[in-house]
């Protein structure tokens, strides 16, 4: 593992992606330690703007949270005739770095919690999809024959039918959806491409001299696969896992945008769903959706950059 990372860090693309993901993980760990805010607590008004400048200005000026009452104006008197009162904008009482959403919840706290949820879903989906694809690909590629034909046909069926359609149908049929369930659903619908690629590489390895020597020595099939084939495709497995994690995060965002994502928990996709549903864009509340879009793009870009860097290092055809 140490040699793997030492070799991988020779790629500038991998370094940049790895550092970016590390900073995001550090933010998720440190922010809740210093800011104890419930991401689902409705503590502000609807679509309040980021108020960090106003809070700092009030702090420097020594102002209190409640502003001084101004003298009544002609407008106030006119409203009073109709039994109405003018809306008084109070100075912010709570710091909202990225403002509040449509429910009055702190967007920054939601963004940190939503990023954590989406990354967990991506990891769960990535692990399941990689394990399924790796197992099916190794068995099909090594055994061959009728079993290979059956597993290859099964893989092709899942490839022909768009995985997102299957994902939506399975999600609709489940009434209770946690981030665990969402990650598992995404994982069991995302394995075909990994299985197909692993099968192709295993087929080219099963007749190598060291594999035939293990067969003549009487070693079992699981031992041959684990010790003589798997190490040769280990770098590809890591790259496939990274892509599966990125795909899982994007799939969660797509599901949540349709209202089929995890419930009772903040996620990046669910935050975008709230922003669209409550018209954040037409009302100019950019802080309710732009940080989420940037976070999703940044995570996906970083993971794909890491994969591209690993491919540049371990793929002999494009190795520089």
Secondary structure, DSSP 8 states (H G I E B T S, - for coil): -HHHHHHHTTSHHHHHHHHHHHHHHHHHHHHHHH----TT-B-S-TT----HHHHHHHHHHT--SS-------HHHHHHHHTT---------SS--TT-B-TTSBBHHHHHHHHHHHHHHHHHHHHHHHHHHHHHHHHHHHHH-HHHHHHHHHHHHHHHHS-HHHHHHHHHHT-S---HHHHHHHHHHTS-HHHHHHHHHHHHHHTTSHHHHHHHHTT--HHHHIIIIIGGGGHHHHHHHHHHHHHHHHHHHHHHHHTT-S-SSS--HHHHHHHHHHTTTTTTT-GGGTHHHHHHHHHHHHHHHHHHHHHHHHH-TTT--
